[in-house]
């Protein structure tokens, strides 16, 4: 069975490692207790308080609750803007925490690389560049050659995984 408390503390340390600002900001606003309520799923209760940080599905006291559909909450992550209508309870603490997370510039590509490997990190990096950067026209053969090589590597990895499962 997974020890969620230790896993959550490790995740917080990795977030601090990927963004030095995050650690100092989190220490300033701790302790915080909140609930994430995604419609159709169990409520997630989060406590951020240094070594006593934890995440669980067991009902706890909380300062604020973020409630919405999965699409709404993913939209919040993508846009880095939260609607006040999604927050109940102490809105001020919720906004402070949200701004601390947004302004800390957490290196998600680093975290994806650390937890899931190089290929998912490369895919996430490519997707992030396509979604959040202005499109550039690449007509040169060097770009097309690199794109072809990446596709070939991806196909080879898929084949290796298929052979490995046999």
CNS distance restraints for C-alpha pairs under 8 A (distance, minus, plus):
assign (resid   2 and name CA) (resid   7 and name CA) 7.78 0.50 0.50
assign (resid   3 and name CA) (resid   7 and name CA) 6.22 0.50 0.50
assign (resid   4 and name CA) (resid   8 and name CA) 5.87 0.50 0.50
assign (resid   4 and name CA) (resid  54 and name CA) 7.18 0.50 0.50
assign (resid   4 and name CA) (resid  55 and name CA) 6.52 0.50 0.50
assign (resid   4 and name CA) (resid  56 and name CA) 7.29 0.50 0.50
assign (resid   5 and name CA) (resid   9 and name CA) 6.22 0.50 0.50
assign (resid   5 and name CA) (resid  53 and name CA) 6.93 0.50 0.50
assign (resid   5 and name CA) (resid  54 and name CA) 4.76 0.50 0.50
assign (resid   5 and name CA) (resid  55 and name CA) 6.25 0.50 0.50
assign (resid   6 and name CA) (resid  10 and name CA) 6.10 0.50 0.50
assign (resid   6 and name CA) (resid  54 and name CA) 7.88 0.50 0.50
assign (resid   7 and name CA) (resid  11 and name CA) 6.19 0.50 0.50
assign (resid   8 and name CA) (resid  12 and name CA) 6.21 0.50 0.50
assign (resid   8 and name CA) (resid  53 and name CA) 7.32 0.50 0.50
assign (resid   8 and name CA) (resid  54 and name CA) 6.19 0.50 0.50
assign (resid   8 and name CA) (resid  55 and name CA) 6.58 0.50 0.50
assign (resid   9 and name CA) (resid  13 and name CA) 6.22 0.50 0.50
assign (resid   9 and name CA) (resid  51 and name CA) 7.05 0.50 0.50
assign (resid   9 and name CA) (resid  53 and name CA) 6.31 0.50 0.50
assign (resid   9 and name CA) (resid  54 and name CA) 7.11 0.50 0.50
assign (resid  10 and name CA) (resid  14 and name CA) 6.15 0.50 0.50
assign (resid  11 and name CA) (resid  15 and name CA) 6.15 0.50 0.50
assign (resid  12 and name CA) (resid  16 and name CA) 6.17 0.50 0.50
assign (resid  13 and name CA) (resid  17 and name CA) 6.08 0.50 0.50
assign (resid  14 and name CA) (resid  18 and name CA) 6.16 0.50 0.50
assign (resid  14 and name CA) (resid 111 and name CA) 7.38 0.50 0.50
assign (resid  15 and name CA) (resid  19 and name CA) 6.20 0.50 0.50
assign (resid  15 and name CA) (resid  22 and name CA) 7.24 0.50 0.50
assign (resid  15 and name CA) (resid 106 and name CA) 6.65 0.50 0.50
assign (resid  15 and name CA) (resid 111 and name CA) 7.75 0.50 0.50
assign (resid  16 and name CA) (resid  20 and name CA) 5.58 0.50 0.50
assign (resid  16 and name CA) (resid  21 and name CA) 7.52 0.50 0.50
assign (resid  16 and name CA) (resid  22 and name CA) 5.54 0.50 0.50
assign (resid  16 and name CA) (resid  23 and name CA) 4.98 0.50 0.50
assign (resid  18 and name CA) (resid 106 and name CA) 5.78 0.50 0.50
assign (resid  18 and name CA) (resid 107 and name CA) 5.50 0.50 0.50
assign (resid  18 and name CA) (resid 108 and name CA) 7.98 0.50 0.50
assign (resid  18 and name CA) (resid 110 and name CA) 7.03 0.50 0.50
assign (resid  18 and name CA) (resid 111 and name CA) 7.43 0.50 0.50
assign (resid  19 and name CA) (resid  23 and name CA) 7.35 0.50 0.50
assign (resid  19 and name CA) (resid 104 and name CA) 6.17 0.50 0.50
assign (resid  19 and name CA) (resid 105 and name CA) 6.36 0.50 0.50
assign (resid  19 and name CA) (resid 106 and name CA) 5.09 0.50 0.50
assign (resid  19 and name CA) (resid 107 and name CA) 6.76 0.50 0.50
assign (resid  20 and name CA) (resid  24 and name CA) 7.14 0.50 0.50
assign (resid  20 and name CA) (resid 104 and name CA) 7.74 0.50 0.50
assign (resid  21 and name CA) (resid  25 and name CA) 6.19 0.50 0.50
assign (resid  21 and name CA) (resid 104 and name CA) 5.34 0.50 0.50
assign (resid  22 and name CA) (resid  26 and name CA) 5.93 0.50 0.50
assign (resid  22 and name CA) (resid 100 and name CA) 6.93 0.50 0.50
assign (resid  22 and name CA) (resid 101 and name CA) 6.83 0.50 0.50
assign (resid  22 and name CA) (resid 104 and name CA) 5.09 0.50 0.50
assign (resid  22 and name CA) (resid 106 and name CA) 7.60 0.50 0.50
assign (resid  23 and name CA) (resid  27 and name CA) 6.22 0.50 0.50
assign (resid  24 and name CA) (resid  28 and name CA) 6.35 0.50 0.50
assign (resid  25 and name CA) (resid  29 and name CA) 6.52 0.50 0.50
assign (resid  25 and name CA) (resid 100 and name CA) 6.35 0.50 0.50
assign (resid  26 and name CA) (resid  30 and name CA) 5.93 0.50 0.50
assign (resid  26 and name CA) (resid  97 and name CA) 7.99 0.50 0.50
assign (resid  26 and name CA) (resid 100 and name CA) 7.47 0.50 0.50
assign (resid  27 and name CA) (resid  49 and name CA) 8.00 0.50 0.50
assign (resid  27 and name CA) (resid  50 and name CA) 7.50 0.50 0.50
assign (resid  29 and name CA) (resid  97 and name CA) 7.57 0.50 0.50
assign (resid  30 and name CA) (resid  48 and name CA) 6.27 0.50 0.50
assign (resid  30 and name CA) (resid  49 and name CA) 5.39 0.50 0.50
assign (resid  30 and name CA) (resid  50 and name CA) 7.59 0.50 0.50
assign (resid  31 and name CA) (resid  47 and name CA) 7.18 0.50 0.50
assign (resid  31 and name CA) (resid  48 and name CA) 5.55 0.50 0.50
assign (resid  31 and name CA) (resid  49 and name CA) 4.53 0.50 0.50
assign (resid  31 and name CA) (resid  50 and name CA) 7.88 0.50 0.50
assign (resid  32 and name CA) (resid  47 and name CA) 5.75 0.50 0.50
assign (resid  32 and name CA) (resid  48 and name CA) 5.23 0.50 0.50
assign (resid  32 and name CA) (resid  49 and name CA) 6.69 0.50 0.50
assign (resid  32 and name CA) (resid  62 and name CA) 7.85 0.50 0.50
assign (resid  32 and name CA) (resid  63 and name CA) 6.95 0.50 0.50
assign (resid  33 and name CA) (resid  45 and name CA) 7.42 0.50 0.50
assign (resid  33 and name CA) (resid  46 and name CA) 5.70 0.50 0.50
assign (resid  33 and name CA) (resid  47 and name CA) 4.39 0.50 0.50
assign (resid  33 and name CA) (resid  48 and name CA) 6.41 0.50 0.50
assign (resid  33 and name CA) (resid  61 and name CA) 7.16 0.50 0.50
assign (resid  33 and name CA) (resid  62 and name CA) 4.61 0.50 0.50
assign (resid  33 and name CA) (resid  63 and name CA) 5.41 0.50 0.50
assign (resid  33 and name CA) (resid  64 and name CA) 7.25 0.50 0.50
assign (resid  34 and name CA) (resid  45 and name CA) 5.96 0.50 0.50
assign (resid  34 and name CA) (resid  46 and name CA) 5.39 0.50 0.50
assign (resid  34 and name CA) (resid  47 and name CA) 6.57 0.50 0.50
assign (resid  34 and name CA) (resid  61 and name CA) 7.90 0.50 0.50
assign (resid  34 and name CA) (resid  62 and name CA) 4.62 0.50 0.50
assign (resid  34 and name CA) (resid  63 and name CA) 5.46 0.50 0.50
assign (resid  34 and name CA) (resid  64 and name CA) 5.03 0.50 0.50
assign (resid  34 and name CA) (resid  65 and name CA) 5.60 0.50 0.50
assign (resid  34 and name CA) (resid  66 and name CA) 7.76 0.50 0.50
assign (resid  35 and name CA) (resid  43 and name CA) 6.62 0.50 0.50
assign (resid  35 and name CA) (resid  44 and name CA) 5.56 0.50 0.50
assign (resid  35 and name CA) (resid  45 and name CA) 4.50 0.50 0.50
assign (resid  35 and name CA) (resid  46 and name CA) 6.11 0.50 0.50
assign (resid  35 and name CA) (resid  62 and name CA) 6.34 0.50 0.50
assign (resid  35 and name CA) (resid  64 and name CA) 6.47 0.50 0.50
assign (resid  35 and name CA) (resid  65 and name CA) 4.57 0.50 0.50
assign (resid  35 and name CA) (resid  66 and name CA) 6.23 0.50 0.50
assign (resid  36 and name CA) (resid  43 and name CA) 5.80 0.50 0.50
assign (resid  36 and name CA) (resid  44 and name CA) 5.09 0.50 0.50
assign (resid  36 and name CA) (resid  45 and name CA) 6.49 0.50 0.50
assign (resid  36 and name CA) (resid  46 and name CA) 7.89 0.50 0.50
assign (resid  36 and name CA) (resid  65 and name CA) 5.84 0.50 0.50
assign (resid  36 and name CA) (resid  66 and name CA) 4.93 0.50 0.50
assign (resid  36 and name CA) (resid  67 and name CA) 6.10 0.50 0.50
assign (resid  37 and name CA) (resid  41 and name CA) 7.31 0.50 0.50
assign (resid  37 and name CA) (resid  42 and name CA) 7.02 0.50 0.50
assign (resid  37 and name CA) (resid  43 and name CA) 4.71 0.50 0.50
assign (resid  37 and name CA) (resid  44 and name CA) 6.51 0.50 0.50
assign (resid  37 and name CA) (resid  65 and name CA) 7.01 0.50 0.50
assign (resid  37 and name CA) (resid  66 and name CA) 5.96 0.50 0.50
assign (resid  37 and name CA) (resid  67 and name CA) 4.54 0.50 0.50
assign (resid  37 and name CA) (resid  68 and name CA) 6.54 0.50 0.50
assign (resid  38 and name CA) (resid  42 and name CA) 7.25 0.50 0.50
assign (resid  38 and name CA) (resid  43 and name CA) 6.82 0.50 0.50
assign (resid  38 and name CA) (resid  67 and name CA) 5.89 0.50 0.50
assign (resid  38 and name CA) (resid  68 and name CA) 5.39 0.50 0.50
assign (resid  38 and name CA) (resid  69 and name CA) 5.38 0.50 0.50
assign (resid  38 and name CA) (resid  70 and name CA) 5.85 0.50 0.50
assign (resid  38 and name CA) (resid  73 and name CA) 7.86 0.50 0.50
assign (resid  39 and name CA) (resid  67 and name CA) 7.31 0.50 0.50
assign (resid  39 and name CA) (resid  68 and name CA) 5.94 0.50 0.50
assign (resid  39 and name CA) (resid  69 and name CA) 5.06 0.50 0.50
assign (resid  39 and name CA) (resid  70 and name CA) 6.99 0.50 0.50
assign (resid  40 and name CA) (resid  69 and name CA) 7.98 0.50 0.50
assign (resid  42 and name CA) (resid  57 and name CA) 6.86 0.50 0.50
assign (resid  43 and name CA) (resid  57 and name CA) 6.08 0.50 0.50
assign (resid  44 and name CA) (resid  55 and name CA) 6.99 0.50 0.50
assign (resid  44 and name CA) (resid  56 and name CA) 5.92 0.50 0.50
assign (resid  44 and name CA) (resid  57 and name CA) 5.07 0.50 0.50
assign (resid  44 and name CA) (resid  58 and name CA) 7.84 0.50 0.50
assign (resid  45 and name CA) (resid  55 and name CA) 5.65 0.50 0.50
assign (resid  45 and name CA) (resid  56 and name CA) 5.30 0.50 0.50
assign (resid  45 and name CA) (resid  57 and name CA) 5.94 0.50 0.50
assign (resid  45 and name CA) (resid  58 and name CA) 7.01 0.50 0.50
assign (resid  45 and name CA) (resid  59 and name CA) 6.82 0.50 0.50
assign (resid  45 and name CA) (resid  60 and name CA) 6.61 0.50 0.50
assign (resid  45 and name CA) (resid  62 and name CA) 7.66 0.50 0.50
assign (resid  46 and name CA) (resid  53 and name CA) 7.62 0.50 0.50
assign (resid  46 and name CA) (resid  54 and name CA) 5.91 0.50 0.50
assign (resid  46 and name CA) (resid  55 and name CA) 4.50 0.50 0.50
assign (resid  46 and name CA) (resid  56 and name CA) 6.65 0.50 0.50
assign (resid  47 and name CA) (resid  52 and name CA) 7.73 0.50 0.50
assign (resid  47 and name CA) (resid  53 and name CA) 5.14 0.50 0.50
assign (resid  47 and name CA) (resid  54 and name CA) 5.21 0.50 0.50
assign (resid  47 and name CA) (resid  55 and name CA) 6.35 0.50 0.50
assign (resid  48 and name CA) (resid  52 and name CA) 7.18 0.50 0.50
assign (resid  48 and name CA) (resid  53 and name CA) 4.46 0.50 0.50
assign (resid  48 and name CA) (resid  54 and name CA) 6.68 0.50 0.50
assign (resid  49 and name CA) (resid  53 and name CA) 4.80 0.50 0.50
assign (resid  63 and name CA) (resid  89 and name CA) 6.18 0.50 0.50
assign (resid  63 and name CA) (resid  90 and name CA) 5.81 0.50 0.50
assign (resid  63 and name CA) (resid  93 and name CA) 7.71 0.50 0.50
assign (resid  64 and name CA) (resid  87 and name CA) 6.85 0.50 0.50
assign (resid  64 and name CA) (resid  88 and name CA) 5.69 0.50 0.50
assign (resid  64 and name CA) (resid  89 and name CA) 4.31 0.50 0.50
assign (resid  64 and name CA) (resid  90 and name CA) 5.16 0.50 0.50
assign (resid  64 and name CA) (resid  91 and name CA) 6.81 0.50 0.50
assign (resid  64 and name CA) (resid  93 and name CA) 7.68 0.50 0.50
assign (resid  64 and name CA) (resid  94 and name CA) 6.56 0.50 0.50
assign (resid  65 and name CA) (resid  87 and name CA) 5.65 0.50 0.50
assign (resid  65 and name CA) (resid  88 and name CA) 5.25 0.50 0.50
assign (resid  65 and name CA) (resid  89 and name CA) 6.29 0.50 0.50
assign (resid  66 and name CA) (resid  86 and name CA) 5.53 0.50 0.50
assign (resid  66 and name CA) (resid  87 and name CA) 4.69 0.50 0.50
assign (resid  66 and name CA) (resid  88 and name CA) 6.62 0.50 0.50
assign (resid  67 and name CA) (resid  86 and name CA) 5.25 0.50 0.50
assign (resid  67 and name CA) (resid  87 and name CA) 6.38 0.50 0.50
assign (resid  67 and name CA) (resid  88 and name CA) 7.79 0.50 0.50
assign (resid  68 and name CA) (resid  72 and name CA) 5.99 0.50 0.50
assign (resid  68 and name CA) (resid  73 and name CA) 6.34 0.50 0.50
assign (resid  68 and name CA) (resid  86 and name CA) 6.03 0.50 0.50
assign (resid  69 and name CA) (resid  73 and name CA) 6.33 0.50 0.50
assign (resid  70 and name CA) (resid  74 and name CA) 6.10 0.50 0.50
assign (resid  71 and name CA) (resid  75 and name CA) 6.04 0.50 0.50
assign (resid  72 and name CA) (resid  76 and name CA) 6.36 0.50 0.50
assign (resid  73 and name CA) (resid  77 and name CA) 6.49 0.50 0.50
assign (resid  74 and name CA) (resid  78 and name CA) 6.18 0.50 0.50
assign (resid  75 and name CA) (resid  79 and name CA) 5.88 0.50 0.50
assign (resid  75 and name CA) (resid  80 and name CA) 7.98 0.50 0.50
assign (resid  76 and name CA) (resid  80 and name CA) 5.44 0.50 0.50
assign (resid  76 and name CA) (resid  81 and name CA) 5.44 0.50 0.50
assign (resid  76 and name CA) (resid  82 and name CA) 5.40 0.50 0.50
assign (resid  76 and name CA) (resid  83 and name CA) 8.00 0.50 0.50
assign (resid  77 and name CA) (resid  81 and name CA) 7.46 0.50 0.50
assign (resid  80 and name CA) (resid 102 and name CA) 6.46 0.50 0.50
assign (resid  82 and name CA) (resid  86 and name CA) 7.46 0.50 0.50
assign (resid  82 and name CA) (resid  98 and name CA) 7.96 0.50 0.50
assign (resid  83 and name CA) (resid  87 and name CA) 7.49 0.50 0.50
assign (resid  84 and name CA) (resid  91 and name CA) 7.36 0.50 0.50
assign (resid  87 and name CA) (resid  91 and name CA) 6.25 0.50 0.50
assign (resid  87 and name CA) (resid  94 and name CA) 7.45 0.50 0.50
assign (resid  90 and name CA) (resid  94 and name CA) 6.58 0.50 0.50
assign (resid  91 and name CA) (resid  95 and name CA) 6.14 0.50 0.50
assign (resid  92 and name CA) (resid  96 and name CA) 6.24 0.50 0.50
assign (resid  93 and name CA) (resid  97 and name CA) 6.19 0.50 0.50
assign (resid  94 and name CA) (resid  98 and name CA) 6.07 0.50 0.50
assign (resid  95 and name CA) (resid  99 and name CA) 5.97 0.50 0.50
assign (resid  96 and name CA) (resid 100 and name CA) 6.07 0.50 0.50
assign (resid  97 and name CA) (resid 101 and name CA) 6.28 0.50 0.50
assign (resid  98 and name CA) (resid 102 and name CA) 6.20 0.50 0.50
assign (resid  99 and name CA) (resid 103 and name CA) 5.83 0.50 0.50
assign (resid 100 and name CA) (resid 104 and name CA) 5.98 0.50 0.50
assign (resid 101 and name CA) (resid 105 and name CA) 7.47 0.50 0.50
assign (resid 101 and name CA) (resid 106 and name CA) 7.60 0.50 0.50
assign (resid 102 and name CA) (resid 106 and name CA) 7.88 0.50 0.50
assign (resid 107 and name CA) (resid 111 and name CA) 6.67 0.50 0.50
assign (resid 108 and name CA) (resid 112 and name CA) 6.07 0.50 0.50
assign (resid 109 and name CA) (resid 113 and name CA) 6.06 0.50 0.50
assign (resid 109 and name CA) (resid 121 and name CA) 5.48 0.50 0.50
assign (resid 109 and name CA) (resid 122 and name CA) 7.96 0.50 0.50
assign (resid 109 and name CA) (resid 124 and name CA) 6.79 0.50 0.50
assign (resid 109 and name CA) (resid 125 and name CA) 6.40 0.50 0.50
assign (resid 110 and name CA) (resid 114 and name CA) 6.14 0.50 0.50
assign (resid 110 and name CA) (resid 121 and name CA) 7.41 0.50 0.50
assign (resid 111 and name CA) (resid 115 and name CA) 6.12 0.50 0.50
assign (resid 112 and name CA) (resid 116 and name CA) 5.41 0.50 0.50
assign (resid 112 and name CA) (resid 117 and name CA) 6.74 0.50 0.50
assign (resid 112 and name CA) (resid 120 and name CA) 6.83 0.50 0.50
assign (resid 112 and name CA) (resid 121 and name CA) 5.33 0.50 0.50
assign (resid 112 and name CA) (resid 124 and name CA) 7.98 0.50 0.50
assign (resid 113 and name CA) (resid 117 and name CA) 4.47 0.50 0.50
assign (resid 113 and name CA) (resid 118 and name CA) 5.19 0.50 0.50
assign (resid 113 and name CA) (resid 119 and name CA) 7.85 0.50 0.50
assign (resid 113 and name CA) (resid 120 and name CA) 6.94 0.50 0.50
assign (resid 113 and name CA) (resid 121 and name CA) 4.91 0.50 0.50
assign (resid 116 and name CA) (resid 120 and name CA) 6.34 0.50 0.50
assign (resid 116 and name CA) (resid 121 and name CA) 7.44 0.50 0.50
assign (resid 117 and name CA) (resid 121 and name CA) 6.44 0.50 0.50
assign (resid 118 and name CA) (resid 122 and name CA) 6.08 0.50 0.50
assign (resid 119 and name CA) (resid 123 and name CA) 6.19 0.50 0.50
assign (resid 120 and name CA) (resid 124 and name CA) 6.03 0.50 0.50
assign (resid 121 and name CA) (resid 125 and name CA) 6.00 0.50 0.50
assign (resid 122 and name CA) (resid 126 and name CA) 6.13 0.50 0.50
assign (resid 123 and name CA) (resid 127 and name CA) 6.12 0.50 0.50
assign (resid 124 and name CA) (resid 128 and name CA) 5.98 0.50 0.50
assign (resid 125 and name CA) (resid 129 and name CA) 6.17 0.50 0.50
assign (resid 126 and name CA) (resid 130 and name CA) 6.23 0.50 0.50
assign (resid 127 and name CA) (resid 131 and name CA) 6.07 0.50 0.50
assign (resid 128 and name CA) (resid 132 and name CA) 5.79 0.50 0.50
assign (resid 128 and name CA) (resid 133 and name CA) 7.69 0.50 0.50
assign (resid 129 and name CA) (resid 133 and name CA) 5.27 0.50 0.50
assign (resid 130 and name CA) (resid 134 and name CA) 7.61 0.50 0.50
assign (resid 130 and name CA) (resid 135 and name CA) 6.91 0.50 0.50
assign (resid 138 and name CA) (resid 143 and name CA) 6.44 0.50 0.50
assign (resid 138 and name CA) (resid 144 and name CA) 7.83 0.50 0.50
assign (resid 139 and name CA) (resid 143 and name CA) 7.31 0.50 0.50
assign (resid 139 and name CA) (resid 144 and name CA) 7.54 0.50 0.50
assign (resid 140 and name CA) (resid 144 and name CA) 6.78 0.50 0.50
assign (resid 141 and name CA) (resid 145 and name CA) 5.95 0.50 0.50
assign (resid 142 and name CA) (resid 146 and name CA) 6.21 0.50 0.50
assign (resid 143 and name CA) (resid 147 and name CA) 6.15 0.50 0.50
assign (resid 144 and name CA) (resid 148 and name CA) 6.14 0.50 0.50
assign (resid 145 and name CA) (resid 149 and name CA) 6.24 0.50 0.50
assign (resid 146 and name CA) (resid 150 and name CA) 6.26 0.50 0.50
assign (resid 147 and name CA) (resid 151 and name CA) 6.35 0.50 0.50
assign (resid 148 and name CA) (resid 152 and name CA) 6.21 0.50 0.50
assign (resid 149 and name CA) (resid 153 and name CA) 6.16 0.50 0.50
assign (resid 150 and name CA) (resid 154 and name CA) 6.16 0.50 0.50
assign (resid 151 and name CA) (resid 155 and name CA) 6.20 0.50 0.50
assign (resid 152 and name CA) (resid 156 and name CA) 6.17 0.50 0.50
assign (resid 153 and name CA) (resid 157 and name CA) 6.15 0.50 0.50
assign (resid 154 and name CA) (resid 158 and name CA) 6.26 0.50 0.50
assign (resid 155 and name CA) (resid 159 and name CA) 6.29 0.50 0.50
assign (resid 156 and name CA) (resid 160 and name CA) 6.18 0.50 0.50
assign (resid 157 and name CA) (resid 161 and name CA) 6.14 0.50 0.50
assign (resid 158 and name CA) (resid 162 and name CA) 6.17 0.50 0.50
assign (resid 159 and name CA) (resid 163 and name CA) 6.20 0.50 0.50
assign (resid 160 and name CA) (resid 164 and name CA) 6.04 0.50 0.50
assign (resid 161 and name CA) (resid 165 and name CA) 6.33 0.50 0.50
assign (resid 162 and name CA) (resid 166 and name CA) 6.64 0.50 0.50
